Amino acid sequence: MKSRGLVVVLALVLATLATAGVFLYMQGVREDAKTGGDLVTVVVSKVDIPANTELGALIANDQFMTQEIPADAVVDGAITELSQLKGRKASAFILAGEQIPISRVEGGGVAGGVLGIPEGHQAVTVALDAPRAVAGAIAGGDRVTIYATFEGVPFTPRGAQGATTTTVAPRDAVTDVTVVLIPEAEVLRVTIPQVTDVPGQESAAAPDTNAELAITLAFLPEEAQDFVFALEEGKVYLSLLPPDGVGQAMDPITTAEIINPKKNKA
């Protein structure tokens, strides 16, 4: 009986020592990680964040926190400072508690800055009413063809073109002309005004389809020059291209060619 009791006591002692050993080992691992730089502090959200959400408002409402995770578990480009989120929007959905890669933050660490302007291009913003901007059915990443119409443009009648090197159009030979100003341009951002207070209805934010849209486009420098001139001296329209569509350059068209296309295009 004594020997059996001794065995039980020894088993309990060994179990206690084993438990203590595991505890000390885990503590040691944690301490090694902290002192050895194997833990990294990252920023995570306390709530789900839909795309296009202003992150500054969430920062103000204390909707972010930090977590320490093993270095080998850190995702590429993980946000580690709240300053990386200030003044930016979420470009993709962000789940609560997950690491936030910079690729999910609008313009964050992406060539071309906040707007993601393609190399060699520049951004120009224009305000257009809905009919001239595809009724607002455009978004960043879409591609459009830009048309421009100019009034009272001097022209040389087709029959006189190339007749002599001194042919001059009459002073009153003017017409309206529509041209394909830029066959293909990338849309960087579209801002549609919101209606927040409607008399007699509950207050709710909704797109104002009757207001002008602020559309930011990417242009090569010479295209930007043409576009600004057309805005100041003519009228412009945007035509949305399908995802796999390609913009096409076309000859200018005049009033006469609209009225009598067969005669003038023969």
Secondary structure, DSSP 8 states (H G I E B T S, - for coil): -HHHHHHHHHHHHHHHHHHHHHHHHHHHHHHHHHHHT-EEEEEEESS-B-TT-BHHHHHHTT-EEEEEEEGGG--TTB---GGGTTT-BBSS-B-TTSB-BGGGBTTTT-TTGGGT--TT-EEEEEEE-GGGGGGG---TT-EEEEEEEEEEEE---GGGTTS-TT----TT-EEEEEEEEEEEEEEEEEE--EE---TTS----EE-TTS-EEEEEEE-HHHHHHHHHHHHHSEEEEEE--TT--------EEHHHHHSHHHHH-
